[in-house]
Amino acid sequence: MPESQPTQPSGTAEARAAVTGSLNAVGASLDADLRQRATDLQANAAALARQEAELAKQTAALAKESAQWQKLADTSTKKLNEFGDLQNWAEMIERDLLVVEETLRLAEGKPDGGNESGTNANGAK
């Protein structure tokens, strides 16, 4: 029996070593997985930061281009308005010239034969 007592503590020590080794293996496995995840998170954070910087750069470029298009649209609108003003002015001048033409015709005492512009409503008698 004295020989069995020394075997028991060494069996306990072996069992303890086996459990400790098993726990270390599981811990190392989990640790490696967590370390890989942490590495991936850091890499993804860096990639996201680069993408954010690129997006900010592209947004600024788009805002600049948008401002240029708005300036072009404003300039075009102004030119169209000026053209409309010019057309109005030309129509007013044409009406004034027709009035002057009719006034001269009446002052000279010419008969109403209709004017060449076709604006005289009383032309055909």
All heavy atoms as an XYZ file, in Angstrom:
922
protein
N       0.760     -1.196      0.000
C       0.000      0.000      0.000
C       0.810      1.274      0.000
O       0.364      2.241     -0.581
C      -0.855     -0.033      1.233
C      -2.163      0.284      0.755
S      -3.324      0.561      1.783
C      -4.583      0.188      2.033
N       1.949      1.274      0.638
C       2.749      2.471      0.607
C       3.115      2.856     -0.812
O       3.293      4.013     -1.102
C       3.979      2.156      1.429
C       3.770      0.867      2.105
C       2.571      0.248      1.492
N       3.198      1.916     -1.700
C       3.552      2.270     -3.063
C       2.405      2.948     -3.786
O       2.616      3.728     -4.691
C       3.963      1.004     -3.818
C       5.257      0.450     -3.341
C       5.588     -0.812     -4.085
O       5.003     -1.058     -5.164
O       6.441     -1.525     -3.612
N       1.165      2.697     -3.413
C       0.041      3.303     -4.102
C      -0.154      4.761     -3.736
O      -0.674      5.540     -4.512
C      -1.239      2.511     -3.842
O      -1.607      2.610     -2.501
N       0.261      5.174     -2.553
C       0.119      6.583     -2.177
C       0.986      7.492     -3.032
O       0.525      8.528     -3.478
C       0.446      6.785     -0.704
C      -0.687      6.365      0.177
C      -0.371      6.635      1.632
O       0.773      6.828      2.005
N      -1.392      6.639      2.438
N       2.225      7.172     -3.305
C       3.000      8.047     -4.161
C       2.461      8.076     -5.585
O       2.580      9.067     -6.282
C       4.402      7.470     -4.148
C       4.481      6.589     -2.961
C       3.076      6.166     -2.672
N       1.791      7.044     -6.049
C       1.240      7.016     -7.391
C       0.040      7.945     -7.480
O      -0.151      8.615     -8.481
C       0.797      5.576     -7.756
O       1.825      4.701     -7.469
C       0.394      5.487     -9.196
N      -0.716      8.021     -6.435
C      -1.908      8.860     -6.459
C      -1.556     10.331     -6.617
O      -2.134     11.001     -7.470
C      -2.727      8.621     -5.195
C      -4.083      9.248     -5.284
C      -4.910      8.879     -4.070
O      -4.383      8.433     -3.044
N      -6.197      9.046     -4.190
N      -0.626     10.900     -5.853
C      -0.287     12.294     -6.097
C       0.305     12.490     -7.488
O       0.067     13.498     -8.133
C       0.724     12.631     -5.031
C       0.501     11.667     -3.942
C      -0.029     10.437     -4.627
N       1.049     11.560     -7.990
C       1.585     11.755     -9.325
C       0.475     11.622    -10.354
O       0.473     12.302    -11.373
C       2.731     10.789     -9.595
O       2.286      9.596    -10.145
N      -0.553     10.827    -10.123
C      -1.710     10.728    -11.010
C      -2.514     12.005    -10.974
O      -3.024     12.484    -11.996
N      -2.645     12.592     -9.812
C      -3.346     13.871     -9.670
C      -2.560     14.952    -10.401
O      -3.125     15.801    -11.080
C      -3.510     14.237     -8.176
O      -4.154     13.168     -7.519
C      -4.267     15.501     -8.004
N      -1.263     14.896    -10.244
C      -0.413     15.891    -10.908
C      -0.511     15.732    -12.423
O      -0.571     16.727    -13.170
C       1.022     15.749    -10.444
N      -0.570     14.507    -12.881
C      -0.698     14.270    -14.313
C      -2.058     14.740    -14.818
O      -2.156     15.365    -15.882
C      -0.523     12.768    -14.619
C       0.902     12.299    -14.507
C       1.005     10.802    -14.739
O       0.040     10.192    -15.270
O       2.045     10.255    -14.407
N      -3.099     14.452    -14.030
C      -4.447     14.892    -14.416
C      -4.518     16.413    -14.425
O      -5.107     17.038    -15.320
C      -5.497     14.303    -13.468
N      -3.913     17.004    -13.386
C      -3.890     18.472    -13.311
C      -3.141     19.045    -14.505
O      -3.569     20.020    -15.115
C      -3.247     18.905    -12.004
C      -3.278     20.409    -11.822
C      -2.763     20.838    -10.473
N      -3.776     20.523     -9.476
C      -3.532     20.241     -8.197
N      -2.288     20.249     -7.758
N      -4.485     19.967     -7.370
N      -2.037     18.453    -14.864
C      -1.236     18.919    -16.010
C      -2.022     18.739    -17.302
O      -1.987     19.609    -18.196
C       0.081     18.160    -16.070
N      -2.760     17.651    -17.400
C      -3.552     17.411    -18.604
C      -4.675     18.436    -18.721
O      -4.935     18.983    -19.802
C      -4.137     15.988    -18.581
N      -5.357     18.715    -17.596
C      -6.435     19.721    -17.609
C      -5.850     21.099    -17.918
O      -6.404     21.868    -18.718
C      -7.205     19.718    -16.273
C      -8.111     20.937    -16.152
C      -7.990     18.438    -16.127
N      -4.743     21.422    -17.296
C      -4.098     22.722    -17.526
C      -3.673     22.843    -18.992
O      -3.875     23.877    -19.634
C      -2.881     22.902    -16.599
O      -3.305     22.771    -15.258
C      -2.226     24.251    -16.811
N      -3.102     21.792    -19.526
C      -2.698     21.803    -20.935
C      -3.894     21.952    -21.854
O      -3.862     22.688    -22.846
N      -4.976     21.279    -21.523
C      -6.196     21.368    -22.328
C      -6.772     22.781    -22.278
O      -7.179     23.339    -23.301
C      -7.203     20.338    -21.800
O      -8.379     20.376    -22.566
N      -6.808     23.354    -21.073
C      -7.303     24.730    -20.921
C      -6.399     25.722    -21.658
O      -6.883     26.676    -22.273
C      -7.419     25.103    -19.446
C      -8.545     24.412    -18.669
C      -8.475     24.781    -17.192
C      -9.897     24.790    -19.239
N      -5.102     25.496    -21.582
C      -4.171     26.378    -22.301
C      -4.394     26.289    -23.812
O      -4.329     27.298    -24.522
C      -2.721     26.028    -21.963
C      -2.297     26.577    -20.624
O      -2.899     27.512    -20.116
N      -1.263     25.983    -20.041
N      -4.651     25.089    -24.298
C      -4.890     24.904    -25.735
C      -6.169     25.621    -26.161
O      -6.207     26.300    -27.196
C      -4.965     23.419    -26.074
N      -7.235     25.477    -25.350
C      -8.493     26.161    -25.656
C      -8.292     27.665    -25.577
O      -8.749     28.422    -26.443
C      -9.613     25.688    -24.703
C     -10.830     26.582    -24.809
C      -9.976     24.246    -24.971
N      -7.586     28.121    -24.530
C      -7.317     29.554    -24.369
C      -6.501     30.108    -25.516
O      -6.768     31.199    -26.033
N      -5.503     29.351    -25.935
C      -4.656     29.789    -27.053
C      -5.471     29.863    -28.334
O      -5.302     30.786    -29.141
C      -3.472     28.849    -27.223
N      -6.375     28.894    -28.511
C      -7.226     28.893    -29.695
C      -8.136     30.121    -29.697
O      -8.269     30.809    -30.715
C      -8.054     27.612    -29.740
O      -9.016     27.685    -30.785
N      -8.781     30.388    -28.573
C      -9.642     31.573    -28.462
C      -8.835     32.857    -28.588
O      -9.270     33.818    -29.221
C     -10.407     31.555    -27.137
C     -11.479     30.475    -26.987
C     -12.063     30.497    -25.583
C     -12.568     30.655    -28.024
N      -7.650     32.858    -27.994
C      -6.793     34.038    -28.051
C      -6.381     34.332    -29.498
O      -6.415     35.483    -29.929
C      -5.555     33.817    -27.167
C      -4.664     35.039    -27.117
O      -5.195     36.133    -26.801
O      -3.457     34.917    -27.411
N      -6.038     33.312    -30.242
C      -5.635     33.500    -31.646
C      -6.809     34.038    -32.458
O      -6.637     34.951    -33.287
C      -5.135     32.180    -32.231
N      -8.008     33.510    -32.204
C      -9.197     33.983    -32.917
C      -9.471     35.451    -32.588
O      -9.750     36.265    -33.478
C     -10.399     33.113    -32.547
C     -11.634     33.451    -33.359
O     -11.495     33.701    -34.570
O     -12.743     33.456    -32.783
N      -9.386     35.780    -31.291
C      -9.634     37.176    -30.890
C      -8.560     38.120    -31.432
O      -8.860     39.244    -31.843
C      -9.719     37.276    -29.364
C     -10.964     36.626    -28.740
C     -10.894     36.697    -27.225
C     -12.231     37.302    -29.242
N      -7.326     37.661    -31.449
C      -6.247     38.494    -32.003
C      -6.474     38.735    -33.502
O      -6.253     39.834    -33.997
C      -4.885     37.841    -31.767
C      -4.411     37.939    -30.338
C      -3.021     37.307    -30.177
N      -2.652     37.208    -28.799
C      -1.998     38.162    -28.134
N      -1.663     39.278    -28.750
N      -1.696     38.004    -26.868
N      -6.911     37.694    -34.215
C      -7.193     37.849    -35.644
C      -8.341     38.834    -35.856
O      -8.287     39.686    -36.740
C      -7.525     36.500    -36.282
C      -7.776     36.578    -37.775
C      -6.591     37.118    -38.557
O      -5.443     36.740    -38.312
N      -6.842     38.018    -39.496
N      -9.368     38.739    -35.038
C     -10.484     39.681    -35.137
C     -10.041     41.112    -34.854
O     -10.452     42.040    -35.546
C     -11.608     39.289    -34.171
C     -12.378     38.084    -34.594
C     -13.498     37.792    -33.630
N     -14.216     36.590    -33.986
C     -15.224     36.111    -33.294
N     -15.640     36.724    -32.208
N     -15.828     35.001    -33.675
N      -9.195     41.281    -33.849
C      -8.692     42.620    -33.521
C      -7.858     43.173    -34.678
O      -7.966     44.352    -35.040
C      -7.864     42.576    -32.242
N      -7.049     42.320    -35.297
C      -6.242     42.739    -36.449
C      -7.146     43.140    -37.610
O      -6.921     44.170    -38.259
C      -5.300     41.595    -36.877
O      -4.471     41.244    -35.776
C      -4.445     42.003    -38.058
N      -8.194     42.347    -37.844
C      -9.141     42.673    -38.923
C      -9.854     43.994    -38.650
O     -10.053     44.808    -39.554
C     -10.174     41.554    -39.084
C      -9.582     40.275    -39.674
O      -8.455     40.334    -40.213
O     -10.251     39.224    -39.576
N     -10.259     44.206    -37.402
C     -10.931     45.460    -37.040
C     -10.023     46.658    -37.277
O     -10.460     47.687    -37.793
C     -11.393     45.423    -35.585
C     -12.598     44.534    -35.283
C     -12.836     44.448    -33.784
C     -13.832     45.055    -35.993
N      -8.765     46.526    -36.909
C      -7.831     47.629    -37.131
C      -7.623     47.880    -38.625
O      -7.589     49.033    -39.069
C      -6.497     47.340    -36.447
C      -6.568     47.450    -34.936
C      -5.251     47.096    -34.272
O      -4.407     46.414    -34.843
N      -5.086     47.556    -33.039
N      -7.502     46.816    -39.392
C      -7.313     46.974    -40.843
C      -8.564     47.600    -41.463
O      -8.459     48.489    -42.317
C      -7.013     45.627    -41.490
N      -9.725     47.151    -41.037
C     -10.968     47.712    -41.574
C     -11.141     49.167    -41.166
O     -11.641     49.974    -41.958
C     -12.169     46.879    -41.114
C     -12.222     45.527    -41.784
O     -11.596     45.307    -42.815
N     -12.954     44.599    -41.190
N     -10.742     49.506    -39.963
C     -10.841     50.897    -39.520
C      -9.943     51.789    -40.378
O     -10.333     52.887    -40.773
C     -10.459     51.012    -38.041
N      -8.766     51.305    -40.698
C      -7.853     52.081    -41.552
C      -8.449     52.231    -42.954
O      -8.394     53.315    -43.541
C      -6.489     51.402    -41.619
N      -9.040     51.149    -43.485
C      -9.652     51.217    -44.817
C     -10.835     52.174    -44.805
O     -11.020     52.962    -45.742
C     -10.099     49.824    -45.268
N     -11.626     52.137    -43.745
C     -12.763     53.061    -43.634
C     -12.292     54.509    -43.549
O     -12.904     55.406    -44.141
C     -13.625     52.709    -42.420
C     -14.504     51.475    -42.569
C     -15.170     51.137    -41.253
C     -15.542     51.686    -43.648
N     -11.216     54.747    -42.848
C     -10.671     56.111    -42.744
C     -10.219     56.610    -44.118
O     -10.468     57.768    -44.481
C      -9.514     56.142    -41.752
N      -9.564     55.729    -44.888
C      -9.139     56.116    -46.247
C     -10.358     56.397    -47.125
O     -10.374     57.366    -47.880
C      -8.281     55.016    -46.871
C      -6.865     54.964    -46.354
C      -5.989     54.035    -47.186
N      -6.504     52.687    -47.302
C      -6.296     51.695    -46.439
N      -5.547     51.913    -45.380
N      -6.810     50.497    -46.648
N     -11.368     55.533    -47.026
C     -12.575     55.742    -47.827
C     -13.291     57.025    -47.426
O     -13.818     57.748    -48.280
C     -13.517     54.540    -47.676
C     -13.015     53.299    -48.355
C     -13.892     52.086    -48.087
O     -14.885     52.171    -47.376
N     -13.521     50.950    -48.660
N     -13.300     57.323    -46.138
C     -13.937     58.554    -45.668
C     -13.213     59.780    -46.212
O     -13.849     60.739    -46.661
C     -13.942     58.579    -44.139
C     -14.623     59.795    -43.548
C     -14.570     59.830    -42.039
O     -13.901     58.988    -41.425
O     -15.209     60.728    -41.464
N     -11.889     59.729    -46.204
C     -11.104     60.846    -46.741
C     -11.359     61.012    -48.237
O     -11.524     62.136    -48.725
C      -9.614     60.616    -46.471
N     -11.419     59.901    -48.972
C     -11.683     59.961    -50.413
C     -13.088     60.493    -50.676
O     -13.299     61.285    -51.597
C     -11.503     58.573    -51.040
C     -11.737     58.530    -52.530
C     -10.740     59.345    -53.336
O      -9.613     59.598    -52.857
O     -11.093     59.755    -54.460
N     -14.040     60.059    -49.865
C     -15.410     60.538    -50.024
C     -15.501     62.042    -49.760
O     -16.182     62.754    -50.496
C     -16.346     59.777    -49.078
C     -17.820     60.144    -49.151
C     -18.382     59.861    -50.541
C     -18.608     59.367    -48.098
N     -14.798     62.510    -48.739
C     -14.790     63.949    -48.455
C     -14.172     64.721    -49.621
O     -14.675     65.782    -50.014
C     -14.022     64.222    -47.165
N     -13.108     64.169    -50.201
C     -12.441     64.812    -51.350
C     -13.394     64.863    -52.544
O     -13.523     65.903    -53.206
C     -11.180     64.016    -51.681
C     -10.371     64.562    -52.813
C      -9.144     63.668    -53.030
C      -8.459     63.966    -54.335
N      -7.333     63.046    -54.586
N     -14.064     63.750    -52.831
C     -14.990     63.695    -53.965
C     -16.195     64.604    -53.732
O     -16.703     65.229    -54.679
C     -15.461     62.251    -54.189
C     -14.372     61.314    -54.670
C     -13.854     61.675    -56.046
O     -14.578     62.181    -56.886
N     -12.578     61.432    -56.269
N     -16.662     64.695    -52.498
C     -17.786     65.570    -52.178
C     -17.410     67.028    -52.414
O     -18.200     67.801    -52.959
C     -18.231     65.357    -50.714
O     -18.598     63.987    -50.545
C     -19.402     66.237    -50.357
N     -16.198     67.395    -52.009
C     -15.738     68.771    -52.237
C     -15.637     69.061    -53.737
O     -16.027     70.142    -54.197
C     -14.385     68.990    -51.555
N     -15.132     68.098    -54.501
C     -15.029     68.286    -55.956
C     -16.413     68.410    -56.577
O     -16.639     69.239    -57.468
C     -14.263     67.117    -56.587
N     -17.355     67.611    -56.107
C     -18.721     67.672    -56.617
C     -19.374     69.012    -56.273
O     -20.080     69.591    -57.100
C     -19.555     66.522    -56.057
C     -20.976     66.399    -56.559
C     -21.012     66.213    -58.077
C     -21.673     65.234    -55.881
N     -19.121     69.510    -55.067
C     -19.672     70.808    -54.679
C     -19.101     71.916    -55.567
O     -19.830     72.822    -55.989
C     -19.357     71.091    -53.211
N     -17.811     71.826    -55.878
C     -17.178     72.822    -56.755
C     -17.791     72.767    -58.153
O     -18.113     73.802    -58.746
C     -15.678     72.563    -56.813
C     -14.911     73.574    -57.629
C     -13.425     73.273    -57.623
C     -12.663     74.256    -58.477
N     -11.228     73.948    -58.529
N     -17.963     71.560    -58.676
C     -18.553     71.394    -60.006
C     -20.006     71.878    -60.018
O     -20.449     72.520    -60.970
C     -18.487     69.933    -60.434
C     -18.930     69.695    -61.852
C     -18.763     68.243    -62.277
O     -18.020     67.499    -61.623
O     -19.379     67.863    -63.284
N     -20.712     71.589    -58.957
C     -22.103     72.032    -58.848
C     -22.177     73.569    -58.852
O     -23.062     74.151    -59.489
C     -22.726     71.477    -57.568
O     -24.042     71.932    -57.426
N     -21.257     74.201    -58.151
C     -21.219     75.671    -58.135
C     -20.941     76.222    -59.539
O     -21.528     77.235    -59.944
C     -20.161     76.161    -57.149
N     -20.063     75.546    -60.276
C     -19.776     75.991    -61.645
C     -21.018     75.859    -62.532
O     -21.307     76.749    -63.331
C     -18.626     75.172    -62.229
C     -17.283     75.485    -61.615
C     -16.191     74.546    -62.112
O     -16.457     73.467    -62.616
N     -14.942     74.965    -61.945
N     -21.735     74.738    -62.398
C     -22.960     74.554    -63.188
C     -24.007     75.592    -62.814
O     -24.723     76.101    -63.674
C     -23.519     73.143    -62.986
C     -22.790     72.089    -63.773
C     -22.000     71.115    -63.288
C     -22.788     71.923    -65.193
N     -21.502     70.336    -64.305
C     -21.973     70.813    -65.489
C     -23.389     72.600    -66.246
C     -21.750     70.363    -66.792
C     -23.166     72.144    -67.538
C     -22.362     71.050    -67.800
N     -24.107     75.910    -61.521
C     -25.075     76.910    -61.080
C     -24.720     78.278    -61.665
O     -25.602     79.019    -62.104
C     -25.115     76.982    -59.548
C     -26.166     77.924    -59.012
C     -27.573     77.500    -59.388
O     -27.935     76.342    -59.230
N     -28.370     78.419    -59.889
N     -23.429     78.592    -61.691
C     -22.986     79.860    -62.270
C     -23.340     79.924    -63.761
O     -23.827     80.948    -64.248
C     -21.475     80.018    -62.071
C     -20.934     81.347    -62.549
C     -19.438     81.443    -62.276
C     -18.872     82.738    -62.811
N     -17.421     82.828    -62.591
N     -23.109     78.809    -64.474
C     -23.447     78.747    -65.890
C     -24.957     78.916    -66.091
O     -25.393     79.650    -66.989
C     -22.977     77.422    -66.492
C     -23.318     77.198    -67.960
C     -22.597     78.222    -68.842
C     -22.948     75.784    -68.378
N     -25.750     78.257    -65.254
C     -27.209     78.373    -65.363
C     -27.657     79.812    -65.103
O     -28.526     80.345    -65.811
C     -27.886     77.426    -64.391
N     -27.071     80.445    -64.088
C     -27.426     81.836    -63.781
C     -27.056     82.758    -64.939
O     -27.837     83.641    -65.316
C     -26.726     82.298    -62.500
C     -27.258     81.603    -61.257
O     -28.354     80.998    -61.327
O     -26.576     81.644    -60.218
N     -25.868     82.555    -65.513
C     -25.422     83.378    -66.639
C     -26.348     83.182    -67.839
O     -26.741     84.149    -68.494
C     -23.974     83.009    -67.018
O     -23.141     83.198    -65.881
C     -23.469     83.850    -68.157
N     -26.702     81.923    -68.097
C     -27.597     81.631    -69.231
C     -28.966     82.257    -69.025
O     -29.548     82.813    -69.963
C     -27.745     80.122    -69.405
O     -26.493     79.548    -69.690
N     -29.472     82.181    -67.815
C     -30.770     82.786    -67.512
C     -30.713     84.297    -67.725
O     -31.638     84.892    -68.307
C     -31.178     82.475    -66.057
O     -31.252     81.064    -65.904
C     -32.508     83.093    -65.708
N     -29.624     84.899    -67.286
C     -29.465     86.352    -67.460
C     -29.427     86.714    -68.949
O     -30.068     87.673    -69.384
C     -28.187     86.817    -66.764
C     -27.989     88.314    -66.806
C     -26.731     88.728    -66.070
C     -26.510     90.215    -66.184
N     -25.250     90.626    -65.580
N     -28.696     85.914    -69.729
C     -28.605     86.193    -71.168
C     -29.972     86.021    -71.833
O     -30.336     86.805    -72.712
C     -27.578     85.277    -71.809
C     -26.169     85.484    -71.284
C     -25.248     85.893    -72.364
C     -23.845     85.978    -71.832
N     -23.334     87.303    -71.781
N     -30.707     84.994    -71.439
C     -32.050     84.800    -72.002
C     -32.964     85.965    -71.645
O     -33.762     86.409    -72.475
C     -32.652     83.477    -71.511
C     -32.095     82.225    -72.176
C     -32.633     80.985    -71.477
C     -32.417     82.187    -73.650
N     -32.846     86.440    -70.423
C     -33.645     87.607    -70.019
C     -33.257     88.831    -70.842
O     -34.127     89.612    -71.251
C     -33.480     87.890    -68.534
C     -34.221     86.893    -67.676
O     -35.139     86.226    -68.136
N     -33.830     86.779    -66.425
N     -31.949     88.997    -71.077
C     -31.500     90.125    -71.890
C     -32.046     89.999    -73.314
O     -32.455     90.991    -73.916
C     -29.971     90.194    -71.915
C     -29.369     90.652    -70.611
C     -27.844     90.568    -70.611
O     -27.251     90.172    -71.644
O     -27.253     90.903    -69.579
N     -32.046     88.786    -73.848
C     -32.583     88.572    -75.186
C     -34.075     88.900    -75.209
O     -34.563     89.525    -76.157
C     -32.357     87.122    -75.634
C     -32.911     86.848    -76.998
C     -32.273     87.328    -78.125
C     -34.082     86.129    -77.150
C     -32.780     87.089    -79.395
C     -34.607     85.881    -78.409
C     -33.950     86.364    -79.538
N     -34.794     88.493    -74.176
C     -36.220     88.820    -74.073
C     -36.423     90.322    -74.009
O     -37.343     90.864    -74.639
N     -35.561     91.017    -73.266
C     -35.639     92.480    -73.190
C     -35.363     93.094    -74.560
O     -36.033     94.051    -74.967
C     -34.631     93.016    -72.171
C     -35.009     92.670    -70.735
O     -36.176     92.276    -70.503
O     -34.130     92.793    -69.857
N     -34.390     92.545    -75.276
C     -34.062     93.043    -76.611
C     -35.241     92.831    -77.560
O     -35.592     93.718    -78.352
C     -32.814     92.332    -77.136
C     -32.347     92.731    -78.528
C     -31.921     94.198    -78.548
C     -31.193     91.847    -78.968
N     -35.872     91.675    -77.466
C     -37.023     91.390    -78.313
C     -38.166     92.359    -77.991
O     -38.818     92.896    -78.901
C     -37.479     89.945    -78.118
C     -38.608     89.543    -79.050
C     -38.978     88.072    -78.884
O     -38.390     87.355    -78.092
N     -39.953     87.646    -79.653
N     -38.400     92.598    -76.721
C     -39.431     93.571    -76.325
C     -39.116     94.950    -76.897
O     -39.997     95.648    -77.412
C     -39.492     93.684    -74.791
C     -40.591     92.856    -74.212
O     -41.407     92.292    -74.912
N     -40.601     92.781    -72.895
N     -37.856     95.350    -76.779
C     -37.446     96.666    -77.271
C     -37.684     96.749    -78.779
O     -38.213     97.753    -79.282
C     -35.969     96.890    -76.935
C     -35.416     98.163    -77.468
C     -35.564     99.407    -76.951
C     -34.630     98.307    -78.649
N     -34.912    100.314    -77.724
C     -34.329     99.675    -78.791
C     -34.150     97.429    -79.614
C     -33.572    100.169    -79.830
C     -33.397     97.925    -80.651
C     -33.116     99.285    -80.752
N     -37.319     95.675    -79.523
C     -37.504     95.671    -80.972
C     -38.990     95.764    -81.332
O     -39.369     96.479    -82.264
C     -36.892     94.408    -81.570
N     -39.845     95.069    -80.590
C     -41.283     95.143    -80.858
C     -41.839     96.530    -80.566
O     -42.690     97.032    -81.310
C     -42.019     94.083    -80.022
C     -41.768     92.661    -80.513
C     -42.315     91.605    -79.567
O     -42.900     91.961    -78.514
O     -42.152     90.410    -79.876
N     -41.337     97.174    -79.519
C     -41.789     98.538    -79.206
C     -41.350     99.503    -80.306
O     -42.135    100.366    -80.729
C     -41.229     98.988    -77.847
C     -41.902     98.294    -76.676
S     -41.161     98.645    -75.070
C     -40.879    100.371    -75.085
N     -40.114     99.359    -80.785
C     -39.622    100.219    -81.864
C     -40.465     99.998    -83.121
O     -40.843    100.954    -83.819
C     -38.124     99.937    -82.157
C     -37.267    100.353    -80.977
C     -37.659    100.608    -83.429
C     -37.239    101.838    -80.695
N     -40.777     98.733    -83.433
C     -41.590     98.437    -84.604
C     -42.971     99.098    -84.479
O     -43.460     99.707    -85.439
C     -41.756     96.922    -84.778
C     -42.559     96.567    -86.029
C     -42.766     95.067    -86.190
O     -42.550     94.314    -85.217
O     -43.133     94.656    -87.295
N     -43.590     99.025    -83.329
C     -44.900     99.678    -83.140
C     -44.783    101.191    -83.294
O     -45.619    101.831    -83.937
C     -45.470     99.338    -81.755
C     -46.097     97.956    -81.685
C     -46.868     97.752    -80.395
N     -46.042     97.857    -79.201
C     -45.448     96.843    -78.598
N     -45.589     95.631    -79.081
N     -44.724     97.038    -77.526
N     -43.729    101.765    -82.728
C     -43.526    103.216    -82.857
C     -43.340    103.614    -84.322
O     -43.871    104.641    -84.775
C     -42.316    103.667    -82.037
C     -42.566    103.631    -80.532
O     -43.755    103.506    -80.132
O     -41.585    103.712    -79.764
N     -42.570    102.819    -85.082
C     -42.358    103.121    -86.495
C     -43.667    103.009    -87.285
O     -43.910    103.805    -88.208
C     -41.293    102.205    -87.089
C     -39.856    102.502    -86.644
C     -38.897    101.442    -87.179
C     -39.409    103.892    -87.069
N     -44.505    102.038    -86.927
C     -45.799    101.923    -87.602
C     -46.681    103.137    -87.312
O     -47.392    103.626    -88.203
C     -46.509    100.627    -87.184
C     -45.882     99.332    -87.713
C     -46.570     98.129    -87.095
C     -45.939     99.288    -89.229
N     -46.602    103.621    -86.071
C     -47.373    104.830    -85.730
C     -46.843    106.025    -86.510
O     -47.621    106.830    -87.052
C     -47.320    105.095    -84.204
C     -47.874    106.468    -83.858
C     -48.087    104.008    -83.449
N     -45.527    106.146    -86.602
C     -44.933    107.251    -87.368
C     -45.322    107.126    -88.840
O     -45.688    108.130    -89.496
C     -43.394    107.269    -87.196
C     -42.741    108.209    -88.190
C     -43.018    107.641    -85.770
N     -45.271    105.919    -89.383
C     -45.649    105.692    -90.780
C     -47.103    106.100    -91.019
O     -47.417    106.779    -92.001
C     -45.459    104.201    -91.120
C     -45.814    103.844    -92.543
C     -45.698    102.351    -92.792
O     -45.151    101.603    -91.945
O     -46.165    101.904    -93.858
N     -48.002    105.690    -90.139
C     -49.421    106.037    -90.283
C     -49.625    107.535    -90.137
O     -50.406    108.152    -90.879
C     -50.248    105.264    -89.242
C     -51.734    105.496    -89.329
C     -52.353    104.961    -90.621
O     -51.729    104.162    -91.354
O     -53.503    105.358    -90.904
N     -48.891    108.142    -89.212
C     -49.005    109.591    -89.019
C     -48.546    110.340    -90.257
O     -49.202    111.295    -90.696
C     -48.178    110.039    -87.794
O     -48.610    109.292    -86.657
C     -48.317    111.508    -87.523
N     -47.439    109.928    -90.856
C     -46.948    110.567    -92.074
C     -47.933    110.376    -93.223
O     -48.166    111.282    -94.021
C     -45.575    110.001    -92.462
C     -44.400    110.468    -91.604
C     -43.125    109.733    -92.003
C     -44.205    111.979    -91.745
N     -48.513    109.204    -93.337
C     -49.486    108.954    -94.388
C     -50.689    109.888    -94.219
O     -51.151    110.495    -95.188
C     -49.962    107.496    -94.352
C     -50.898    107.146    -95.532
C     -51.576    105.820    -95.357
N     -52.445    105.744    -94.198
C     -53.677    106.296    -94.121
N     -54.160    106.967    -95.139
N     -54.402    106.173    -93.034
N     -51.168    110.028    -93.000
C     -52.311    110.918    -92.760
C     -51.930    112.383    -93.003
O     -52.724    113.160    -93.538
C     -52.847    110.735    -91.343
C     -53.531    109.392    -91.051
C     -53.865    109.273    -89.573
C     -54.772    109.216    -91.905
N     -50.702    112.745    -92.596
C     -50.259    114.132    -92.768
C     -50.097    114.467    -94.246
O     -50.350    115.604    -94.662
C     -48.939    114.356    -92.039
N     -49.684    113.544    -95.042
C     -49.522    113.782    -96.463
C     -50.841    113.680    -97.206
O     -50.915    113.993    -98.386
C     -48.506    112.787    -97.044
C     -47.086    113.015    -96.538
C     -46.123    111.929    -97.007
O     -46.552    110.938    -97.626
O     -44.924    112.077    -96.733
N     -51.862    113.207    -96.542
C     -53.183    113.123    -97.136
C     -53.317    112.012    -98.138
O     -54.167    112.073    -99.024
N     -52.496    110.983    -98.058
C     -52.598    109.860    -98.982
C     -53.802    109.018    -98.601
O     -54.143    108.886    -97.433
C     -51.332    109.011    -98.926
C     -50.125    109.723    -99.490
C     -48.932    108.791    -99.523
C     -47.751    109.521   -100.125
N     -46.549    108.694   -100.102
N     -54.437    108.400    -99.596
C     -55.592    107.549    -99.290
C     -55.149    106.293    -98.547
O     -54.006    105.867    -98.641
C     -56.156    107.203   -100.655
C     -55.036    107.401   -101.608
C     -54.156    108.466   -101.013
N     -56.105    105.717    -97.847
C     -55.834    104.527    -97.056
C     -55.794    103.322    -97.977
O     -56.802    102.746    -98.317
C     -56.937    104.370    -95.993
C     -56.601    103.275    -94.998
O     -55.438    102.805    -94.985
O     -57.482    102.894    -94.213
N     -54.627    102.959    -98.409
C     -54.480    101.823    -99.312
C     -53.917    100.621    -98.590
O     -53.566     99.634    -99.214
N     -53.851    100.669    -97.311
C     -53.236     99.580    -96.544
C     -51.737     99.731    -96.568
O     -51.179    100.118    -97.582
N     -51.107     99.499    -95.492
C     -49.656     99.658    -95.489
C     -48.976     98.325    -95.772
O     -49.585     97.268    -95.716
C     -49.185    100.297    -94.180
C     -49.551     99.461    -92.962
O     -49.806     98.279    -93.090
N     -49.574    100.083    -91.807
N     -47.730     98.395    -96.091
C     -46.991     97.216    -96.517
C     -46.776     96.213    -95.392
O     -46.583     95.041    -95.630
C     -45.634     97.635    -97.092
C     -45.763     98.391    -98.383
C     -44.411     98.790    -98.939
O     -43.392     98.248    -98.460
O     -44.370     99.631    -99.841
N     -46.827     96.705    -94.175
C     -46.571     95.784    -93.063
C     -47.758     94.883    -92.775
O     -47.640     93.931    -92.022
C     -46.198     96.558    -91.788
O     -47.317     97.331    -91.380
N     -48.929     95.208    -93.368
C     -50.109     94.397    -93.184
C     -50.785     94.608    -91.851
O     -51.571     93.775    -91.425
N     -50.471     95.715    -91.193
C     -51.054     95.943    -89.882
C     -52.306     96.825    -89.954
O     -52.954     97.037    -88.946
C     -50.036     96.612    -88.931
O     -49.602     97.839    -89.533
C     -48.861     95.698    -88.666
N     -52.618     97.331    -91.138
C     -53.789     98.207    -91.268
C     -55.031     97.349    -91.446
O     -55.193     96.657    -92.416
C     -53.593     99.139    -92.478
C     -54.632    100.242    -92.489
O     -55.597    100.197    -91.747
N     -54.420    101.221    -93.353
N     -55.923     97.436    -90.497
C     -57.134     96.590    -90.527
C     -58.177     97.116    -91.512
O     -59.038     96.372    -91.960
C     -57.737     96.513    -89.114
N     -58.145     98.388    -91.868
C     -59.139     98.993    -92.759
C     -58.695     98.993    -94.212
O     -59.230     99.702    -95.017
C     -59.407    100.450    -92.347
C     -59.950    100.530    -90.911
O     -60.527     99.564    -90.434
N     -59.745    101.655    -90.285
N     -57.710     98.226    -94.574
C     -57.091     98.299    -95.893
C     -57.974     98.009    -97.055
O     -57.976     98.727    -98.046
N     -58.779     97.014    -97.079
C     -59.580     96.652    -98.272
C     -60.966     97.214    -98.179
O     -61.694     96.923    -97.261
C     -59.631     95.120    -98.381
N     -61.325     98.071    -99.193
C     -62.661     98.691    -99.221
C     -63.363     98.325   -100.476
O     -62.886     98.246   -101.523
C     -62.576    100.201    -99.112
C     -62.251    100.610    -97.720
C     -62.406    102.097    -97.623
C     -62.093    102.593    -96.256
N     -62.224    103.949    -96.041
